[in-house]
């Protein structure tokens, strides 16, 4: 345990140093071509507005152009020229006379001079790791072109993941992880950069787990996967639905391994702690490093944001726990999701009658997966403000519950014809 604690500290220090150097590196990139590509995107940015449904009034089809524009604003922000300071303070431009973030962005790209109502907003409490891919892409592509690239990469990773799942876990693995991904809505994730980082984290983590399953099992290195997963979330994410990057890989872990109930419960607790330590540790290190290089008190800023998003009350907003939960559940239960769950149940029943499945309750897997399926409801209790204010994307945390429900259904049965394991 002592060696594991030392290794955790070592990995966090290494990750923060590398993360810091990479951020300084992308802040050194010239902005002229980035600004030009933002201006090329003007027709899109001026017509879509802050938020846009690609399917009328269906919550999980709502794109977050507001946050995307803010991210692009940070990418081209007219900084001070001090690389270390700028890379840690991460300012964006805000105008007090408009709530349209695309207008802020286009004013920056158009070289709008300083005037009354203009402000540089410090946003240094996050690492803003998405800039590692956003800044280089903006050198070469417009925003619509970047969306196409985003979609292509995500589709390739999803296909790779599904192939690996089918090879090692058969239809059970595909349906379990696939249900979670359906709830995330891959199309919306492809069209919204703000939602993409957690989706990438889930896809890549699951692929690593499947590709290196034997090595991880032999070396007992599963805990490192969850630690680095948490570190990656803290580095790249802007507080969207981070818990999904723990929940879905953790469910996958229990489908891949075969241990006793006591061992599984112990591992569930330990790996969850590893993820939280990676997530919280990497986040706090940004506050400490940023404060050291900028003189700005990012620790107080970060703790204030955590306090606000956890329990901060808002006027005219019902912050009661049951309202938070019911609002998110309603946002998740779209007709396609309900139809998929019904279809899965019918397929399982058909499999039982056709003798492709047989009853075999796998209690050692069932109970920890059941507990993981409850993680979102703990999250909604703790992170109450964020979960109700941003319900239209915070509901995605329930992808964990959706995946857990499917996994639990199949914990009661097993395929009588197993696919070849890779």
C-alpha positions, 0 to 999 in steps of 0.5 A, a space after each residue: 500500500 505504501 508503494 502504491 501511495 508513492 507511485 500515485 504521487 509520482 504519477 500525479 507529479 509526472 502528469 502535472 509537469 507534462 501537462 504544464 509543458 504541453 500547455 505552454 507549448 500550445 500557447 506558443 503556437 501563432 494565432 493568426 491562422 486560428 483567428 482566420 479560421 474562426 472568421 471562416 466559420 462566421 456563417 455557422 457561428 452567427 446562425 446556430 446561436 448558443 444552443 441548437 437542437 439537431 432533432 427538435 425538442 429532444 434534450 440529448 440532441 442539444 448542442 452546447 455552442 456557448 461552451 464551444 465558443 468559450 473554448 475557442 475564445 480561450 484558444 485565440 485570446 489576445 494574451 499578455 505574451 508571457 507564455 507561463 502566465 497565459 498558459 496557467 491563467 487561461 483568460 477568455 474575452 467577455 462582453 457585458 452587453 451580450 449573452 451570445 458567446 459566438 458574438 464574443 468570439 467573433 469580436 475577438 477574431 475581428 480584432 475588436 478594440 478594448 472598450 467599455 463593457 469588455 473584460 478579460 475573464 480568468 478561467 484558470 481553475 481548469 487545465 483546459 487540456 482540450 487546447 492541446 488538440 483545439 489550437 493545432 486544429 484551428 491552425 488548419 481547419 474551420 469549426 465545421 471542418 473540425 466537427 467532421 474530423 471529430 465525428 470521424 475519429 469518434 466513429 473509428 474509435 467506437 467501431 474499434 471498441 465494439 469489435 473488441 467487445 464482441 471478441 471478448 465479451 460477445 453481445 453482452 459487452 456490446 449491449 452493456 457499453 453500447 447502451 451507455 454510449 447511446 445515452 451519451 448520444 454520439 452524434 451530439 458529442 461529435 457536433 459539440 467539442 464541450 461534450 467530446 472529451 469525456 466521450 473520448 476518455 471512455 472510448 480510449 479507456 475501454 479500448 486500453 482495458 480490452 487490448 491489454 487485459 492479459 497484461 493488466 491482470 497479470 501485473 495487477 495494474 488495473 488500478 493504474 487504468 483508473 488513476 490515469 483515467 481520473 487524471 485525464 478527466 481533470 486535464 481535459 474536461 470542463 466539468 461536463 459529466 466526468 463520472 461516466 469516465 469512472 462508471 462505464 470502465 468500472 462496469 466493463 472491468 467486472 465483466 472482464 474479470 472473475 473474482 469472489 464477491 468480497 474481492 469485487 467489492 474491495 476492488 470497486 471501492 479501491 478503483 473508485 478511490 484511485 479515480 477520485 484521487 487522480 481526478 481531484 489530485 490533478 485538478 488541485 495541482 493546477 490550482 497550485 501550479 497556476 497560483 505559483 506562476 500567475 500570482 492569482 489565487 486559483 486555490 480560492 477560485 477553485 474551491 469557490 467553484 466546487 462549493 457553488 456547484 455542489 450546494 450553491 442555491 439559485 433563486 427560482 431554482 428548485 434545488 431539492 434532491 428529488 427534483 434534481 434526480 427526476 429532472 435528469 431521469 426525464 432528460 435521459 428517458 427519450 423514446 429511443 433509449 426506452 425502446 433500446 432497453 425494451 428491445 434488450 429485455 425482449 432479446 434476452 427472453 428470446 435467447 432464453 426460450 431459444 436456449 442460446 442463454 441459460 440461467 446462471 446468476 453471477 452474484 459476485 458481478 451483480 452486486 458491485 455492478 448494482 452499486 456502480 449503477 447507483 453512483 449517479 444518484 450519489 453524484 446528483 446529491 453532492 453536485 446538486 447545483 451543476 446537475 440541475 442548472 446543466 440538466 441538459 447535459 448533466 443527465 449523461 451521468 445516468 449512462 452509468 445506470 443504463 449500462 449497469 441495468 443491461 449488465 445486471 440483466 445479463 448477470 442472470 444469464 450466460 451465452 451457451 455459445 461463447 465467441 472466441 476470446 482475443 
